[in-house]
């Protein structure tokens, strides 16, 4: 008599290899879709994407793979299901910086982002799969950088890179969520800006009177022209008949650390400024002195039409101007402010003279009025004194 085992063996021999594989591995998972167990013991689930392709999910247990399938089905209904390839984080970050971001930002911003990416982010996180980067992974990375002594502003720049790049990955549906959302960042301490008083401004202007540095200081502290805009200024931008100056360019740092003429910081930065007559007189005198230097230089002079240049007519380096400015402040015993603070000083001085905030916005080239009001307008002691004097009128008895 044939045994039960023999009958089972005959049945197995009658099955095709495909049927045998299906019988051994296929398991239907509680009506949850295609859920089955693999030969290696892991469980798999499949979901059909919009393009007809199938996405496979894996887990150690049937219950876990069903949860993953349900989550994927939910994300698919919400339109947030990640469908991207298993690319490394490094691949996406480099693509985003070079092909997306680089075309939209100034060279200086690109260089700052590139430095943060290649110096800090890629060595630590670049090997991770894009879809496996979590909020905890990024948070621990920032914490390590702070423990290593990186500044708060440096870590904040790293987060700008990661947040924007991962936000773009989310837009491309390479990931289901941006893991940078919810990150705890250090507070970036803002440097206290110390604008010059009227008396300090007068002291500074008197110290540079009759020198090649005079028009630079005058334009920076009177009408708040940016450092880079001044170094890109050409004589053709100045209309001596109308008493005006046009801002069309700014000095831009390229990838190979060369300074070139670039577009202004924003659309609002391209502007025409009316200048007070004393400033126009300073520019006229400066043009005369520069002509004498040009004649002495002879064939060595390079004609770039620059208002501020070297003894041979070539471009001035911003660092050279900064160093000269800081030495001047030290010699005069003035506060060691940044050269950009002259722009803050201009705004504050204009406000103290009663100039309308909207007019100051146009002179400084701000894109919004809030920027003019919140960032650049400080309160001088003289302004406080005037306000206190006006408050006294509240206590005065009305005349009969």
Buried (B, 14 or more C-beta within 10 A) or exposed (E): EEEEEEEEEEEEEEEEEEEEEEEEEEEEBEEBBBBBBEEEEEBBBBBEEEEEEEBEBEBEEBEBBBBBBEEBBEBBEEEEBBBBEEBBBBEBBBBBBEEEBBEEEBBBBBBBBBEBBBEBBBEBBBEBEBBEBEBEBBBEBBEEBEEEEBEEEBBBBBBBBBBBBBBBBBEBBBBBBBBBEEBEBBEEEEEEBBBBBBEBBEBBBEBBEEEBBBBBBBBBBBBBBBBBBBBBBBBEBBBEEEBBBBBBBBBBBEEEEEBEBBEBBEEBBBBEBBBEEEBBEBBEBBBEBBEEBBEEBEEEBBEEEBBBBBEEBEBBEBEEBBEBBBEBBEEBEBEEBBBBBBBBBBBBBBBBEEEEBEEBBBBBBBEEEEBBBEBBBBEBEEBEEEEEEEEEEEEEEEEE
